[in-house]
C-alpha cells in the first residue's frame, strides 16, 4: 500500500514541480522588467505599474487563480483556458509582482556613488548595470528570494481550487478509501523539496561571500 500511495503522490508531485519550475522560468525575468517600470522616470508608467503590483500583492492568490480561469468565459464569452495554463498564468503574474519588489529593493540599495563612478569612466547604463550593479544586487536579494521560492512550492497547493491534480489533491483522494495518512504523507514531499532549496540557497550565498 505504501508503494501505491508513494507512486500516486509522485505523480502529483510532478505537476507541483512543473508548475514551480515554469513559474520561475517566466516570473523571474518578467519581475525584472516590472521592477524597471516601477523605477521609470516616466511617471504615468511608474504609477500604473505600482498600482498593478499593489493590487496583485494585496489580494489572495486563490482569488487571482479563479479570476484568470473563470472571468474570460463569464464576462467575454471566451473559451476557458486549460486548467494548468490558467494556474500558471496566475502564478507568473503574482510572483512577478513579488519578485519585482525584491529586485527594486536590491537595485536601489546599491550606493549611488557606484553609478556615478561608472559614468565617470564612460560606461553606459547597461554596462553599469551588468558589470557593477548586478552581482551586488544578486547578493542582496538571495535571502528574500529563497523565502519566495519556498513559499511558491507551498502555494502550488492552491491550484486544486480549479481541479489541477497536484500532490495534495492526490493525497486527499485516498480519504474516499478510508485512509487519512496519505494526506499527511504529502508533508514529507514538501519538506524534501524545500530542504533541497534551502541547501542550494545556502551554498549560493556562500559563493557570493566575496561581496561584503
Secondary structure, DSSP 8 states (H G I E B T S, - for coil): -HHHHHHHHHHHHHHHHHHHHHHHHHHHHHHHHHHHHHT-SSHHHHHHHHHHHHHHHHS-HHHHHHIIIIIHHHHH------HHHHHHHHHHHHHHHHHHHHHHHHHHTS-HHHHHHHHHTT--HHHHIIIIIHHHHHHHHHHHHHHHHHHHHHHGGGGGGGT---HHHHHHGGGGGT--HHHHHHHHHHHHHHHHHHHHHHHHHHHTTT--
